[in-house]
Amino acid sequence: MKKYSFILLPLLAACGGSGDSTPLNQPDPKPEGVVSIAISDAPVDNVSSVVLQLSSIDLTLRYQGGYGEVVNIDLSDQEVDLLQYQGDAAAWLIEEQSIPAGEYMAHLNVVDGSGDIGSYVEDGNGKHPLDIIQPHLPLGAITVLEGEAASFTLDVELRNALLFDEVNGYSLDIRGMRWVDNRYMGHLNGLVDQALIDACEADHADLARQDGSFTHVAYLYPTGSAIEAMDDMALEAEAGKLLPTATAPILQMYNGDWRFQMGYLPEGEYQLGYTCLGHLDQPDTNEGIGSNFEIYDDGGAITIIRGSNGGYNNNCQMGQGGRRGGGRG
């Protein structure tokens, strides 16, 4: 179990001059529950490691009138390579940590990359510092009930959250992150028909990379999204379109199957989309009118079921009569 300490808000107190050394009454112990917090990742292209150095977790008590003391849980600069925890895998930061019951706002303190210390990224050109845009990373709300267990996962979709430019290098943004109550989520395992893969590549032969390859990606949207409304990854949605809730690369297995996995999805109804043009979808720009990017196929509706305790593995198949062609841009 990790060590935790309280950070108290400043209090005003009167000073007495009586010299009375009578000890103060000790407060009754507060009722406690336990909380567990994990971190997971959706895969990203072109990097081999994305390592976060984590110093601590802050849980700030919430009251009707504002915020109270902070429970600080030391993580001892723990390093987590997100690429080792993809799909339904997760790295536990704290497990069954006892804390006073109450409602909290959670923050994860991440060590910014600088030189050879802190968070970093490894790619084909070596090791690079990772700039954490918000090092005091807001996670979400936590309710801890007396005698009960709460469990949450921060799912980091690196295709959205990991940014790169030639001047500033790599940075990690808060967008593309989901804070999920593990009791109310499920995972999605997808199989994509070879015929759909072949059709998309044939229809976009002129848009392949120089080596002739494509990046196949599954996109997840709110329920009922028409293919014309399925937007690419971007800071803001194009007018009349919807940003994806999640994305995942579609990879060819040793047996020839094309598969993808999306982990830690809140239970509910969604719509799937597919493209072989993922290499044209940049996370910090909107591939709008005039671009060559498109969602190629409406993968159909999907229901994410949580199961009895959360974490149910849902299965789907794309390519059975989907609607093609959202139009380039």
Buried (B, 14 or more C-beta within 10 A) or exposed (E): EBEBEEEEEEEEEEEEEEEEEEEEEEEEEEEBBBBBBBBBBBBBEEBEEBBBBBBBBBBBBBEEEEEBBBBBBBBEEBBBBBBEBBBBEBBBBBEEBEBBBBBBBBBBBBBBBEEEEBBBBBBEEEBBBBBBBEBEBEBBEBBBBEEEEBBBBBBBBBBBBBBBEEEEBBBBBBBBBBBBBBBEBBBBBBBBBEEBBEBBBEBBEEBBEEEEEBBBBBBBBBEEBEBEBBBBBBEEBBEEBBBBBBBBBBEEEEEEEBBBBBBBBBBBEBBBBBBBBBBBBBBBEBBBEEBEBBBBBBBBEBEBEBBEEBBBBBEBEBBEEBEBEBEBB
